[in-house]
Amino acid sequence: WDVHTETPLHTCKGHSHWILFLAWSHDGKRVASGCKNSQIRIWEADSGKQLCVLSGHRKWITWLSWQPMHKDGECRYLASGSKDGDIRVWDTISARILRVLSGHLQNVTCVRWGGEGLLYTASQDRTIKVWSAEDGKLCRTLQGHGHWVNTMALNTDYVIRTGAFDPAKSNVSPSGDGKYTL
């Protein structure tokens, strides 16, 4: 979309069923889309051109997650969750499955990459599973939820954020209402 004109820049055509999930790569160059017929398509963001189709899940796609940029500067690896209960890790450049993670008893509802080489998955089976992203081995199962786990939040930013504020050169004065004006 062009946010200024509120019109689409590109229409990406290829899915034959409802699109259920979208995920932008961290470098902003590609978009992954997952649909109800269990396919994932990778699109070039600038042109809308389809780069590849990833097939392997037996049921619809419920979540897509790119590996964090500090671990994958090419934005090459994508993890997908599905109603089939499996998680697949894909190489989006070669368009192949690297590994299949099986262990959830029901629908996978959320997939998140951790910043330290771990992959976290949640499911309607009321568990969160922690996997080694390197070899796909199950590290831990977190149990105890009374109902299914819908989503998770992780901080994988691992960066220092700085601004141009220099306190030595500032003129900070209280505004009288408990707030400070810079």
C-alpha positions as CSV (number, residue, x, y, z in Angstrom):
1,W,0.0,0.0,0.0
2,D,1.0,3.6,-0.6
3,V,0.1,5.2,2.7
4,H,-0.1,8.6,1.1
5,T,-2.6,7.8,-1.7
6,E,-4.2,4.8,0.2
7,T,-3.9,2.7,-2.9
8,P,-2.2,-0.7,-3.4
9,L,1.3,-0.7,-4.9
10,H,1.1,-4.4,-5.8
11,T,-1.4,-7.2,-5.8
12,C,0.2,-10.5,-5.0
13,K,-1.6,-13.3,-6.7
14,G,-1.1,-17.0,-6.2
15,H,-3.0,-18.3,-3.2
16,S,-6.2,-20.2,-4.0
17,H,-7.6,-20.1,-0.5
18,W,-7.9,-17.6,2.4
19,I,-4.6,-16.0,3.6
20,L,-4.5,-16.5,7.4
21,F,-1.1,-15.1,8.3
22,L,1.5,-12.6,7.0
23,A,5.0,-11.9,8.3
24,W,7.5,-9.3,7.0
25,S,11.2,-10.3,6.9
26,H,13.2,-8.2,9.3
27,D,15.1,-6.5,6.5
28,G,11.7,-5.5,4.9
29,K,12.6,-7.1,1.6
30,R,10.3,-10.1,1.7
31,V,6.8,-11.0,2.9
32,A,5.7,-14.5,3.8
33,S,2.0,-15.4,3.5
34,G,0.3,-18.6,4.8
35,C,-3.1,-19.8,3.7
36,K,-5.8,-22.3,4.5
37,N,-4.7,-24.8,1.9
38,S,-1.4,-25.3,3.8
39,Q,0.9,-23.3,1.5
40,I,3.4,-20.6,2.3
41,R,4.4,-18.1,-0.4
42,I,7.4,-15.8,-0.2
43,W,7.0,-12.5,-2.0
44,E,9.4,-9.7,-3.0
45,A,8.2,-6.7,-1.1
46,D,9.3,-4.1,-3.7
47,S,7.8,-5.7,-6.7
48,G,5.1,-8.1,-5.4
49,K,6.8,-10.9,-7.4
50,Q,6.4,-14.4,-6.0
51,L,9.8,-15.9,-5.1
52,C,8.8,-19.4,-4.0
53,V,6.1,-21.7,-2.7
54,L,6.7,-23.7,0.5
55,S,4.6,-26.9,0.8
56,G,4.7,-29.5,3.5
57,H,2.1,-28.9,6.1
58,R,-1.0,-31.1,6.1
59,K,-3.4,-28.5,7.4
60,W,-3.7,-24.7,7.3
61,I,-1.0,-22.3,8.4
62,T,-1.5,-20.7,11.8
63,W,1.7,-18.8,12.3
64,L,4.8,-17.5,10.5
65,S,8.0,-16.2,12.2
66,W,11.3,-15.1,10.7
67,Q,14.5,-15.8,12.5
68,P,15.8,-12.6,14.3
69,M,18.1,-10.5,12.2
70,H,21.0,-10.7,14.6
71,K,21.1,-14.5,14.0
72,D,20.2,-14.4,10.3
73,G,21.3,-11.2,8.5
74,E,20.0,-12.6,5.1
75,C,16.5,-13.2,6.5
76,R,16.8,-16.6,5.1
77,Y,15.0,-18.8,7.8
78,L,11.3,-18.9,8.5
79,A,9.4,-21.1,11.0
80,S,5.8,-22.0,10.4
81,G,3.1,-23.4,12.7
82,S,0.1,-25.3,11.5
83,K,-3.2,-26.8,12.5
84,D,-1.5,-30.2,11.8
85,G,0.4,-29.7,15.1
86,D,3.8,-29.5,13.5
87,I,6.4,-26.7,13.2
88,R,8.5,-26.5,10.1
89,V,11.7,-24.6,9.7
90,W,12.3,-23.4,6.1
91,D,15.2,-22.2,4.1
92,T,13.4,-19.6,2.0
93,I,16.3,-19.1,-0.4
94,S,16.5,-22.8,-1.5
95,A,12.7,-23.3,-0.8
96,R,13.2,-26.4,1.2
97,I,12.3,-27.7,4.7
98,L,15.3,-27.9,7.1
99,R,13.5,-29.7,9.9
100,V,10.1,-30.7,11.2
101,L,9.4,-30.3,14.9
102,S,6.7,-32.6,16.1
103,G,5.4,-33.0,19.6
104,H,2.3,-30.8,20.1
105,L,-0.9,-32.8,20.4
106,Q,-3.1,-30.1,18.9
107,N,-3.0,-27.0,16.7
108,V,0.1,-24.8,16.9
109,T,-1.1,-21.3,17.8
110,C,2.1,-19.3,18.0
111,V,5.7,-19.6,16.9
112,R,8.5,-17.3,18.1
113,W,12.2,-17.3,17.6
114,G,14.2,-16.6,20.7
115,G,17.4,-14.5,20.5
116,E,19.7,-17.2,21.8
117,G,19.1,-20.0,19.3
118,L,15.8,-21.3,20.7
119,L,12.4,-21.6,19.1
120,Y,9.3,-21.3,21.2
121,T,5.9,-22.8,20.2
122,A,2.5,-22.6,21.8
123,S,-0.5,-24.9,21.2
124,Q,-4.1,-25.7,21.9
125,D,-2.7,-28.6,23.9
126,R,-2.0,-26.1,26.6
127,T,1.7,-26.3,26.4
128,I,4.7,-24.2,25.3
129,K,7.6,-26.1,23.9
130,V,11.1,-24.8,23.7
131,W,13.2,-26.2,20.8
132,S,16.9,-25.9,19.8
133,A,16.7,-24.0,16.5
134,E,20.1,-25.5,15.5
135,D,19.1,-29.2,15.6
136,G,15.3,-29.2,16.3
137,K,15.6,-31.1,19.6
138,L,13.0,-30.5,22.2
139,C,14.7,-28.7,25.2
140,R,11.7,-28.2,27.5
141,T,7.9,-28.4,27.7
142,L,6.2,-25.7,29.8
143,Q,2.9,-27.0,31.2
144,G,0.2,-25.7,33.5
145,H,-2.0,-23.5,31.5
146,G,-5.7,-24.2,32.1
147,H,-6.6,-23.5,28.5
148,W,-4.8,-23.3,25.2
149,V,-2.0,-20.8,24.8
150,N,-3.0,-18.3,22.1
151,T,0.2,-16.1,21.8
152,M,3.5,-15.3,23.3
153,A,5.8,-12.3,23.5
154,L,9.6,-12.4,23.5
155,N,12.1,-9.7,23.4
156,T,14.7,-10.6,20.7
157,D,15.8,-7.0,19.9
158,Y,19.2,-7.3,21.6
159,V,20.3,-3.9,20.4
160,I,21.2,-0.7,22.1
161,R,18.9,2.2,21.2
162,T,20.3,5.6,21.4
163,G,19.1,9.1,20.6
164,A,20.7,12.4,20.0
165,F,19.9,13.8,23.5
166,D,23.0,15.1,25.2
167,P,22.3,16.1,28.8
168,A,25.3,18.3,29.1
169,K,24.0,20.5,26.3
170,S,20.3,20.4,27.2
171,N,18.1,23.0,28.8
172,V,15.8,20.9,30.9
173,S,13.1,22.8,32.8
174,P,10.1,21.5,34.8
175,S,6.8,22.5,33.3
176,G,5.0,22.7,36.7
177,D,2.8,19.7,36.1
178,G,5.3,17.1,37.1
179,K,6.6,16.7,33.6
180,Y,9.8,18.0,32.1
181,T,10.2,20.0,28.9
182,L,13.3,19.5,26.9
